[in-house]
Amino acid sequence: MLHFIRAIFYFLSTVLLAACVSGEALVVEPYSIPKQRINAFNDSLPCFGRMLSAYIDQPLPIEVGVVKDATGASKDEEIPIDLRDMAVSTLSKIGGPLSIIYRPTIEEAQLFNIGGAALIPSRAFGYDTIFTLYGAVTEFDRAVYDSKHSQNLSTESGGGKGLLNVDFGRNQQKTSTRIVMDFYANQTTMFSIANHTASTNAMVLNLDSVDHNYDISINGNSIGWSDSISRIEARHASVRLLVELGIIETLGKAVPVPYWKCVPGGIEDSETVQTARREFIQTQEAQNMQTIANSHTLSFTQIRRARTPLEKEQKFNALVSAYALSGQYSETGGDLRDRLLKEAGFSTSDYVNPDAYVALWKNLPY
């Protein structure tokens, strides 16, 4: 038995020595072309662009302000400090009716001697943007979850003389890091933050590592090997995804549109639905006040009774026209309006009903 064990040991030693013979190694890199990063959110940006095209019939001027890492916790640029380029490229990918207005950086402002240009809205240069987007990484928490597991096995045979020793070890560790990003929209023409537009999205990144080691000792001569496997989810790719989701949510709330339909697993945002409802009602009141201000013959009550239903009907009909443009219906005008109301569970006279308007607003084809 002892001779058999020694024979196995010498055979393994010979194989290892043969593998260590010096010589020139030729490494051939496999040919491959760049591949698109694929995830569940790949269609979210173009979907959102199609949605905006269905809901908006005029260009929407947008600019990007400051988007940065505000935590100061990133070491060796684990996440980028300046995320503005990611935000601009995200808007460009959305496409649709967005008109992206470029805001000069501080360096460009100094280069062209237009001091402070990077700190004020683009309207100072003749542009009239609707919204300016701001964002920041607001949380970067390492090791929010940390677990370690170890297994070791050692056995000896040979009558206590140490003829054969076998050792095995395995160490496993899993660490999670949490990143949170916030976005909001500034209403440029009013120099105020647009209410109910803020978004907060979080992502948990995992770092997994596993170590194995094996050792065999025969008559005091040992042979062994070890391997280590680690996997870390890419932080930069995760931050880019947080930028994309933040811009979709913030713009979706600001416009407003049912943006959650473009996000896998998206949940209906009740605040945005209420914003659409308020717009249907309050916009009419604002138009009434403008009419009253320009009139010297009609009383407030007469104007309100005479025009509010008409203006609501016009706004509702504009929504019906958007349905007609989708090409999914053969009817147009009043016939299409009656059909849509019936499908939504309302009567044909409910076109001034905010509930009916919201029901069609949430389901507009895009």
C-alpha positions as CSV (number, residue, x, y, z in Angstrom):
1,M,0.0,0.0,0.0
2,L,2.8,2.4,0.9
3,H,4.5,1.8,-2.5
4,F,1.2,2.5,-4.3
5,I,0.8,5.8,-2.5
6,R,4.4,6.8,-3.2
7,A,3.9,6.0,-6.9
8,I,0.9,8.3,-7.0
9,F,2.8,11.1,-5.4
10,Y,5.8,10.8,-7.8
11,F,3.4,10.7,-10.8
12,L,1.7,14.0,-9.7
13,S,5.1,15.6,-9.0
14,T,6.4,14.7,-12.5
15,V,3.3,16.2,-14.1
16,L,3.7,19.5,-12.1
17,L,7.4,19.7,-13.0
18,A,6.7,19.1,-16.7
19,A,4.2,22.0,-16.6
20,C,6.9,24.3,-15.1
21,V,9.5,23.8,-17.9
22,S,10.5,27.2,-19.2
23,G,9.4,28.0,-22.7
24,E,7.8,30.8,-24.7
25,A,4.0,30.8,-24.3
26,L,1.8,32.1,-27.1
27,V,-1.3,33.9,-26.0
28,V,-4.0,34.4,-28.7
29,E,-6.7,36.9,-27.9
30,P,-10.1,35.7,-29.1
31,Y,-11.6,38.0,-31.7
32,S,-14.8,39.6,-30.6
33,I,-16.7,42.8,-31.4
34,P,-18.2,45.1,-28.7
35,K,-21.5,43.9,-27.4
36,Q,-24.4,45.9,-26.1
37,R,-25.0,45.8,-22.4
38,I,-28.3,44.1,-22.0
39,N,-30.6,44.3,-19.0
40,A,-34.3,44.5,-18.2
41,F,-34.3,48.3,-18.7
42,N,-32.8,48.3,-22.2
43,D,-36.1,49.5,-23.8
44,S,-37.0,52.0,-21.1
45,L,-35.4,55.0,-22.7
46,P,-36.7,54.5,-26.3
47,C,-40.1,53.6,-24.7
48,F,-40.1,56.9,-22.8
49,G,-39.3,58.8,-26.0
50,R,-42.2,57.2,-27.8
51,M,-44.5,58.1,-24.9
52,L,-43.4,61.7,-24.9
53,S,-44.0,61.9,-28.6
54,A,-47.6,60.7,-28.1
55,Y,-48.3,63.1,-25.2
56,I,-46.5,66.2,-26.4
57,D,-47.1,67.9,-29.8
58,Q,-44.4,70.5,-29.4
59,P,-40.6,70.4,-28.7
60,L,-39.8,70.3,-25.0
61,P,-36.6,72.4,-24.2
62,I,-34.6,70.7,-21.5
63,E,-31.2,71.4,-20.0
64,V,-29.0,69.6,-17.5
65,G,-27.6,71.5,-14.5
66,V,-25.2,69.8,-12.0
67,V,-25.3,66.0,-11.7
68,K,-22.6,64.8,-9.3
69,D,-21.4,62.5,-6.5
70,A,-22.5,64.5,-3.4
71,T,-21.4,61.9,-0.8
72,G,-17.6,62.3,-1.0
73,A,-17.3,58.7,0.1
74,S,-16.1,57.3,-3.2
75,K,-12.5,56.1,-3.1
76,D,-10.3,56.0,-6.3
77,E,-13.3,57.1,-8.3
78,E,-15.4,54.0,-7.5
79,I,-18.2,56.1,-8.9
80,P,-17.7,59.1,-11.2
81,I,-17.5,62.5,-9.5
82,D,-19.2,64.4,-12.4
83,L,-22.3,62.6,-13.9
84,R,-23.4,65.4,-16.1
85,D,-22.3,63.7,-19.3
86,M,-24.2,60.6,-18.4
87,A,-27.4,62.7,-17.9
88,V,-26.9,64.5,-21.3
89,S,-26.4,61.3,-23.2
90,T,-29.4,59.8,-21.5
91,L,-31.6,62.6,-22.7
92,S,-30.2,62.2,-26.2
93,K,-31.1,58.5,-26.1
94,I,-34.7,59.3,-25.1
95,G,-35.1,61.3,-28.3
96,G,-38.8,62.1,-29.0
97,P,-39.8,65.8,-28.7
98,L,-36.9,66.7,-26.3
99,S,-34.9,69.7,-27.4
100,I,-31.6,69.5,-25.4
101,I,-30.2,72.9,-24.6
102,Y,-26.5,72.9,-23.8
103,R,-25.3,74.7,-20.7
104,P,-21.6,75.7,-20.7
105,T,-19.3,74.2,-18.1
106,I,-17.3,76.3,-15.7
107,E,-14.2,75.7,-17.7
108,E,-15.9,76.7,-20.9
109,A,-17.3,79.8,-19.3
110,Q,-13.8,80.8,-18.2
111,L,-12.4,80.0,-21.6
112,F,-14.8,82.3,-23.4
113,N,-14.7,84.9,-20.7
114,I,-18.4,84.7,-19.9
115,G,-18.0,84.6,-16.1
116,G,-20.8,82.8,-14.2
117,A,-22.3,81.4,-17.4
118,A,-22.3,77.9,-16.0
119,L,-24.1,78.9,-12.9
120,I,-27.2,80.6,-14.5
121,P,-29.9,79.1,-16.7
122,S,-29.5,79.0,-20.5
123,R,-32.2,81.6,-20.9
124,A,-29.5,84.2,-20.3
125,F,-28.1,83.2,-23.7
126,G,-31.5,83.6,-25.5
127,Y,-32.9,80.1,-24.8
128,D,-36.1,79.5,-22.9
129,T,-35.9,76.1,-21.3
130,I,-38.9,74.6,-19.6
131,F,-37.0,72.4,-17.1
132,T,-33.4,72.1,-15.8
133,L,-32.5,68.7,-14.3
134,Y,-30.3,68.4,-11.3
135,G,-29.2,65.2,-9.6
136,A,-26.7,63.7,-7.2
137,V,-25.5,60.5,-5.6
138,T,-26.8,61.1,-2.1
139,E,-25.9,57.8,-0.4
140,F,-23.0,55.4,-0.8
141,D,-23.0,53.0,2.1
142,R,-20.4,50.2,2.0
143,A,-20.9,46.8,3.7
144,V,-24.6,47.3,4.6
145,Y,-24.6,43.5,4.6
146,D,-21.6,41.3,5.2
147,S,-21.5,37.6,5.7
148,K,-18.6,35.1,6.0
149,H,-18.6,31.3,6.0
150,S,-15.7,28.9,6.4
151,Q,-15.4,25.1,6.1
152,N,-12.3,23.2,6.9
153,L,-11.5,19.4,6.7
154,S,-8.4,17.6,7.7
155,T,-7.7,13.8,7.8
156,E,-4.7,11.7,8.6
157,S,-4.0,8.0,8.0
158,G,-1.0,5.7,8.3
159,G,-1.1,4.5,11.9
160,G,-0.2,7.8,13.5
161,K,3.0,8.0,11.5
162,G,1.8,10.8,9.2
163,L,2.1,8.7,6.1
164,L,-0.9,10.4,4.4
165,N,-2.4,13.8,5.3
166,V,-5.3,15.5,3.4
167,D,-6.4,19.0,4.1
168,F,-9.3,21.0,2.5
169,G,-10.5,24.5,3.2
170,R,-13.2,26.8,1.8
171,N,-13.9,30.4,2.7
172,Q,-16.9,32.4,1.3
173,Q,-17.7,36.1,1.8
174,K,-20.6,38.2,0.6
175,T,-20.6,42.0,0.9
176,S,-23.4,44.4,-0.2
177,T,-23.0,48.1,-1.0
178,R,-26.0,50.5,-1.3
179,I,-26.1,53.5,-3.7
180,V,-28.9,56.0,-3.8
181,M,-29.4,58.8,-6.4
182,D,-31.8,61.7,-6.3
183,F,-33.1,63.9,-9.2
184,Y,-35.4,66.9,-9.4
185,A,-36.5,69.4,-12.0
186,N,-36.1,73.2,-11.7
187,Q,-38.8,75.2,-13.5
188,T,-36.5,77.5,-15.3
189,T,-38.9,80.3,-16.3
190,M,-40.1,80.6,-12.7
191,F,-36.7,80.0,-11.0
192,S,-38.3,77.5,-8.7
193,I,-38.2,73.7,-8.1
194,A,-41.1,72.0,-9.8
195,N,-43.2,70.4,-7.1
196,H,-43.8,66.6,-7.1
197,T,-40.9,66.0,-9.6
198,A,-38.3,64.6,-7.3
199,S,-37.1,61.0,-7.7
200,T,-35.1,58.7,-5.4
201,N,-33.8,55.4,-6.7
202,A,-31.6,52.9,-4.8
203,M,-29.5,50.0,-5.9
204,V,-27.6,47.3,-3.9
205,L,-24.4,45.9,-5.4
206,N,-22.9,42.6,-4.3
207,L,-19.3,41.5,-3.9
208,D,-18.9,37.7,-3.7
209,S,-15.6,35.9,-3.1
210,V,-14.9,32.2,-2.6
211,D,-11.5,30.6,-1.8
212,H,-10.6,26.9,-2.0
213,N,-7.4,25.3,-0.9
214,Y,-6.3,21.6,-1.1
215,D,-3.2,19.9,0.3
216,I,-2.0,16.3,0.2
217,S,1.1,15.2,2.2
218,I,2.7,11.8,1.7
219,N,5.6,10.8,4.0
220,G,6.3,14.5,4.7
221,N,6.2,15.5,1.0
222,S,3.3,17.7,0.1
223,I,1.5,18.9,-3.0
224,G,-1.5,21.3,-3.1
225,W,-3.3,24.0,-5.0
226,S,-5.7,26.7,-4.3
227,D,-8.2,28.8,-6.3
228,S,-10.0,32.1,-5.7
229,I,-13.1,33.3,-7.4
230,S,-14.6,36.8,-6.9
231,R,-17.5,38.6,-8.6
232,I,-18.3,42.3,-8.2
233,E,-21.3,44.0,-9.8
234,A,-20.1,47.0,-11.8
235,R,-20.6,50.2,-9.9
236,H,-20.3,52.5,-13.0
237,A,-22.9,50.6,-14.9
238,S,-25.2,50.7,-11.9
239,V,-24.8,54.4,-11.5
240,R,-25.6,54.9,-15.2
241,L,-28.8,52.9,-14.7
242,L,-29.7,55.1,-11.7
243,V,-29.2,58.2,-13.9
244,E,-31.5,56.8,-16.6
245,L,-34.2,55.7,-14.1
246,G,-34.0,59.1,-12.3
247,I,-34.4,61.1,-15.5
248,I,-37.3,59.0,-16.7
249,E,-39.1,59.4,-13.4
250,T,-38.4,63.1,-12.9
251,L,-39.3,64.1,-16.5
252,G,-42.3,61.8,-16.3
253,K,-43.6,63.6,-13.2
254,A,-42.8,67.1,-14.6
255,V,-44.6,66.7,-18.0
256,P,-46.7,64.7,-16.7
257,V,-47.0,61.2,-18.4
258,P,-47.5,57.7,-17.0
259,Y,-43.7,57.0,-17.1
260,W,-44.0,53.9,-15.0
261,K,-45.3,51.9,-18.0
262,C,-41.8,52.1,-19.5
263,V,-40.0,50.7,-16.4
264,P,-40.1,46.9,-15.9
265,G,-42.2,46.2,-12.7
266,G,-43.2,49.9,-12.6
267,I,-45.9,50.9,-10.1
268,E,-48.5,53.5,-10.9
269,D,-47.5,56.9,-9.4
270,S,-50.6,58.3,-7.7
271,E,-49.1,61.8,-7.4
272,T,-48.5,62.0,-11.1
273,V,-52.0,60.9,-11.8
274,Q,-53.3,63.6,-9.5
275,T,-51.1,66.1,-11.3
276,A,-52.8,65.2,-14.6
277,R,-56.2,65.6,-12.9
278,R,-55.3,69.0,-11.5
279,E,-54.0,70.1,-14.9
280,F,-57.3,69.2,-16.5
281,I,-59.2,71.3,-14.0
282,Q,-56.9,74.2,-13.0
283,T,-55.7,75.0,-16.6
284,Q,-59.3,75.8,-17.4
285,E,-59.7,78.1,-14.5
286,A,-56.5,80.0,-15.5
287,Q,-57.8,80.4,-19.0
288,N,-61.1,81.7,-17.6
289,M,-59.3,84.3,-15.5
290,Q,-57.4,85.5,-18.6
291,T,-60.7,85.8,-20.5
292,I,-62.2,87.8,-17.6
293,A,-59.2,90.1,-17.5
294,N,-59.8,91.0,-21.2
295,S,-63.5,91.4,-20.9
296,H,-65.5,94.4,-19.8
297,T,-69.0,93.1,-20.5
298,L,-69.4,89.6,-19.0
299,S,-69.5,88.9,-15.3
300,F,-67.3,86.3,-13.6
301,T,-70.2,83.9,-13.2
302,Q,-71.2,84.2,-16.9
303,I,-67.7,83.6,-18.1
304,R,-67.2,80.6,-15.8
305,R,-70.5,79.0,-16.8
306,A,-70.1,79.7,-20.5
307,R,-66.5,78.7,-21.1
308,T,-65.3,76.1,-18.6
309,P,-67.2,73.1,-20.1
310,L,-66.1,74.2,-23.6
311,E,-62.4,74.4,-22.7
312,K,-62.6,71.1,-20.9
313,E,-64.1,69.6,-24.0
314,Q,-61.4,71.1,-26.1
315,K,-58.7,69.6,-23.9
316,F,-60.5,66.2,-23.9
317,N,-60.8,66.3,-27.7
318,A,-57.0,67.0,-28.0
319,L,-56.5,63.8,-26.1
320,V,-58.9,62.0,-28.4
321,S,-57.0,63.3,-31.4
322,A,-53.8,61.8,-30.0
323,Y,-55.6,58.5,-29.9
324,A,-56.6,58.9,-33.5
325,L,-53.0,59.7,-34.5
326,S,-51.9,56.3,-33.1
327,G,-53.5,54.6,-36.0
328,Q,-55.1,51.9,-33.8
329,Y,-58.7,53.1,-34.4
330,S,-60.7,53.5,-37.6
331,E,-63.0,56.2,-36.0
332,T,-62.2,59.9,-35.6
333,G,-63.7,62.9,-33.9
334,G,-66.9,62.4,-31.9
335,D,-67.3,58.8,-32.9
336,L,-63.9,57.9,-31.5
337,R,-64.6,60.0,-28.4
338,D,-67.8,58.1,-27.8
339,R,-66.1,54.7,-28.3
340,L,-63.2,55.6,-25.9
341,L,-65.6,56.8,-23.2
342,K,-67.6,53.6,-23.6
343,E,-64.5,51.4,-23.4
344,A,-63.4,53.3,-20.2
345,G,-66.8,52.7,-18.6
346,F,-68.2,56.2,-19.0
347,S,-71.2,57.7,-20.8
348,T,-70.8,59.8,-24.0
349,S,-71.4,63.0,-22.1
350,D,-68.6,62.5,-19.6
351,Y,-66.0,64.3,-21.7
352,V,-65.9,67.1,-19.0
353,N,-65.5,64.5,-16.2
354,P,-61.9,64.6,-14.8
355,D,-62.1,60.8,-14.0
356,A,-62.8,60.1,-17.7
357,Y,-60.0,62.4,-18.8
358,V,-57.5,60.6,-16.4
359,A,-58.7,57.2,-17.6
360,L,-57.9,58.1,-21.2
361,W,-54.7,59.9,-20.2
362,K,-53.3,56.8,-18.5
363,N,-53.9,54.6,-21.5
364,L,-52.9,56.7,-24.5
365,P,-51.2,54.5,-27.1
366,Y,-47.5,55.4,-27.7
